[in-house]
Amino acid sequence: MTSVLPVIVLFFLVVAFGAGILFIASFLGPKKSPNPAKDMPYECGIPGTEAPDSKINVKFYLTAILFIIFDIEIIFMYPWAITFLDYIKKGEGAYIMGAMGVFVLLFIFGLFWEVKSKALDWD
Amino acid sequence: MGADKFEISVNLIKMAVIFLMMIQIVPILVWVERRGSAFIQNRFGPNRVGPLGLMQLLADAVKFLFKEEFLPKKGVALLYYAAPVMALVPGALALASLPLSPTIHIEPFHLFGQLWAGVDGKGYDFAFQGFSINVGIVYVLGISSLGAYSLLMAGWGSSNKYSLMGALRASAQMISYELALGLSLVGILMIYGTLSFGDMMKMQEAALTYGFFGQKFTIPFLPDWGIFHNPIGMLLFASASFAECNRLPFDLPEAEGELVAGFHTEYGGFKMLLFYIGEYGHMLVASALLAIFYFGGYNIPQWLMTLLPVNHIPGNLGAILFALLAHVVLLTKIIFFLWVFIWVRWTLPRFRYDQLMDLGWKTMLPWALVNVILTALWIFCAQG
């Protein structure tokens, strides 16, 4: 807990700074003057043609799912990378390289399959 | 936070100073960016307000403060206002965990009629660092990926299709390049065998040494920096951090030719400036990480170090002067990389979106894997 405390303190400091600035700015500026052109969603200045709450196809959910899988695989490599030098110095280099070799092969297979099945093509 | 009043207050002051450093570097960087782009494109840039136009951003900030408050009619007020505030968080929290100087040891001293000696009576150890976290890299990677939330909040909150498209692009891009970023760091972790930034910089102090089957070759005039051990990793890390900061050639989230201004289309005044502070804070963190991982952090080549008289001053003054010198060295490197960010922005054109995703997934990710394998073989051969 003691090592997280400064992070939390700084987080609140930053949020207080940002919120304070926004509050001061809303205080100092001119009063709101609504008008239909200003309230419209901005589209290069011409009158908007689409309703602001029209639907948008969110295609990147597949990328997001693939990201989670690969990110976890990469995080698994971190402890291996940290202890790599110790194992080499102990003379067990072949073991640790072989163990990671299997993992990397699976990783490459996954990536290859992903590219092959066109999951990464963005249109 | 600390053992006694002295330590707690010093730690709080350091944290505030580092946060203010991030805030106040923005006017300077915006000035450098505008003057630099003018220099590159053969025009003048801002040169009216103050000497060399240096007061331009001060004038801009005052103008931003006096702008009308605006909320899009169908916007979600909470998300719309929270997004610029949240944009500050990742940069500030990540920057505070980076050690910007070596650890200084302060001997016990007298102040206000009291002896200050720390808990164990041996004095204090300080580094110019907001807080020290022993899993440094993992913390910084985790915190900086929070940046995607602010963009998504901005895109959804302002209920404009351009904002939303920009936000979606931003999040898809950030998560795609985070893979290459994370994987390119595995090489550097294998070389140093630690997650702590301070230990990494300490390991880069000596002269450049290559090992080959148990034998060692030393090149005395070059420093032992990460770039000489892992050049592919450095290139991958640098380009992935460009994408993480949403800087050109990866600034698709705000591609002004296609999306008006992307996720901050509906923002103006100080809310927009807060997004800029967040972006420059991100750049600051990325430059500092580049310097720490690959360019020796606060170290200068050893033969240069021995020439400096600051090594021979004893006591607290010497320790503080030494740390100050190291801080200036690290800051110089950071400023150089910030200039590289600006330089690249005004040199390279923007990618098309599918090219961007292809580069991240099909080029940089495999190359990062190759880097891991090559580094593993390299270390294996070096140790014999």
Contacts between the chains, C-beta under 8 A, distances in Angstrom:
chain1	res1	chain2	res2	distance
A	2	B	1	7.2
A	3	B	131	7.3
A	3	B	132	7.9
A	3	B	133	6.2
A	3	B	134	7.6
A	5	B	1	5.7
A	6	B	1	5.7
A	6	B	11	6.7
A	6	B	15	6.5
A	6	B	96	7.8
A	6	B	130	6.6
A	6	B	131	3.7
A	7	B	93	6.3
A	7	B	96	8.0
A	7	B	97	8.0
A	7	B	131	6.4
A	7	B	133	7.7
A	9	B	1	7.5
A	9	B	12	7.7
A	9	B	15	7.1
A	10	B	15	5.3
A	10	B	19	6.8
A	10	B	92	6.6
A	10	B	93	6.1
A	10	B	96	5.6
A	10	B	130	6.2
A	10	B	131	7.5
A	11	B	89	6.5
A	11	B	93	6.4
A	13	B	15	7.2
A	13	B	16	7.1
A	13	B	19	6.5
A	14	B	19	6.5
A	14	B	85	8.0
A	14	B	88	5.1
A	14	B	89	5.5
A	14	B	92	4.7
A	14	B	93	7.3
A	15	B	85	5.8
A	15	B	88	7.9
A	15	B	89	7.1
A	17	B	19	7.4
A	17	B	23	7.7
A	17	B	88	7.1
A	18	B	84	6.6
A	18	B	85	3.4
A	18	B	86	8.0
A	18	B	88	5.1
A	18	B	274	5.9
A	19	B	85	5.6
A	21	B	270	5.7
A	21	B	274	7.0
A	22	B	81	6.4
A	22	B	84	7.1
A	22	B	85	6.9
A	22	B	270	6.5
A	22	B	271	6.5
A	22	B	274	7.7
A	24	B	65	6.8
A	25	B	64	7.1
A	25	B	65	5.2
A	25	B	66	8.0
A	25	B	67	7.0
A	25	B	69	7.1
A	25	B	269	6.0
A	25	B	270	4.3
A	25	B	271	7.8
A	26	B	69	4.3
A	28	B	65	5.4
A	28	B	66	5.4
A	29	B	65	7.6
A	29	B	66	5.6
A	29	B	67	5.2
A	29	B	68	4.8
A	29	B	69	5.4
A	29	B	269	7.1
A	30	B	66	7.9
A	30	B	68	4.9
A	31	B	68	7.7
A	32	B	68	6.7
A	32	B	69	6.3
A	32	B	70	7.6
A	33	B	68	7.3
A	38	B	70	7.4
A	39	B	72	6.9
A	39	B	73	4.0
A	40	B	73	7.7
A	41	B	72	6.6
A	41	B	74	7.6
A	41	B	159	6.6
A	41	B	160	4.2
A	41	B	161	7.1
A	41	B	266	7.5
A	42	B	160	6.1
A	42	B	162	7.4
A	42	B	260	6.4
A	42	B	265	5.5
A	42	B	266	6.2
A	43	B	162	7.3
A	43	B	260	7.4
A	44	B	260	6.4
A	50	B	161	6.7
A	52	B	72	7.8
A	52	B	73	7.8
A	52	B	74	4.7
A	52	B	159	5.0
A	52	B	160	6.8
A	52	B	161	7.8
A	53	B	74	6.3
A	53	B	159	6.7
A	54	B	161	6.8
A	56	B	161	6.2
A	56	B	164	5.7
A	56	B	165	7.0
A	56	B	168	7.8
A	58	B	168	6.3
A	60	B	168	5.9
A	60	B	171	7.2
A	60	B	172	4.1
A	63	B	172	5.3
A	63	B	175	7.0
A	63	B	176	6.5
A	63	B	357	7.5
A	64	B	171	7.8
A	64	B	172	7.5
A	64	B	175	6.3
A	67	B	175	4.3
A	67	B	176	6.8
A	67	B	178	7.4
A	67	B	179	6.6
A	70	B	179	5.2
A	70	B	365	7.6
A	71	B	175	7.8
A	71	B	178	6.8
A	71	B	179	6.2
A	71	B	182	6.8
A	74	B	179	6.3
A	74	B	182	4.6
A	74	B	183	5.1
A	74	B	186	7.3
A	75	B	182	7.3
A	77	B	183	7.4
A	77	B	186	5.0
A	77	B	372	7.1
A	78	B	138	7.0
A	78	B	186	7.0
A	78	B	189	6.4
A	78	B	195	7.8
A	81	B	186	4.7
A	81	B	187	7.9
A	81	B	189	3.8
A	81	B	190	4.5
A	81	B	193	8.0
A	81	B	372	7.9
A	82	B	189	5.8
A	82	B	193	5.9
A	82	B	194	6.9
A	82	B	195	6.5
A	83	B	193	7.5
A	84	B	190	4.7
A	84	B	193	6.9
A	84	B	376	7.0
A	84	B	379	6.9
A	85	B	190	6.9
A	85	B	191	7.9
A	85	B	193	4.1
A	85	B	379	6.9
A	86	B	193	6.9
A	88	B	379	6.3
A	88	B	380	6.3
A	88	B	383	4.8
A	89	B	383	6.7
A	93	B	380	5.2
A	93	B	383	7.0
A	97	B	376	6.0
A	97	B	380	6.4
A	100	B	376	7.2
A	104	B	369	6.6
A	104	B	372	7.3
A	104	B	373	6.8
A	107	B	369	6.8
A	108	B	366	8.0
A	108	B	369	6.8
A	111	B	361	7.9
A	111	B	365	6.6
A	111	B	366	6.9
A	114	B	361	7.8
A	115	B	361	7.6
A	115	B	362	6.1
A	120	B	357	6.5
A	120	B	358	7.5
A	120	B	361	4.9
A	120	B	362	6.9
A	121	B	354	7.4
A	122	B	353	6.3
A	122	B	354	4.7
A	122	B	357	4.8
A	123	B	354	7.2
